[in-house]
Amino acid sequence: MFGVPALRTEDPRFLRGEGRYLENIPIPGALRAVFVRSIMPHARIDGIEGLEAARAMSGVVAVFTADDLQIPPQPPSGNVEGATGTLEEGAFLREVLARDVVRYVGEAVAVVIARSLGQAQDAAETVWPSYDPMDVVTDVEAAVADG
């Protein structure tokens, strides 16, 4: 395996700009989703403003938060040991959309569904979570310490 070139049949079309992506395939009636993501690395969510304004915008079909969806916490995809079970058992279950706490920059807090990407982006910009910042732990030893 080492020293033997891998023949990749897909590369030439990508290098020539001829790759096909889902983004480039028109699907009649398809809706677009844009996520509102956390700008905070670790914080409590105090509330989310602008939801009704976003819902009232042209082309917007729905705006959802974790409270709207009521989806139970999910294990991560892939092979993560200890991922299943209950939170009390130490499982790494997470909400699909952050409910009370954001744990990293970019964690999804809300999702806007609209008829076009532009409409979804415009509406997402009106949704503003209010945060109460919490301490950030970047050291493994501190992260596993009691408390």
Disulfide bonds with the S-S distance in Angstrom:
none
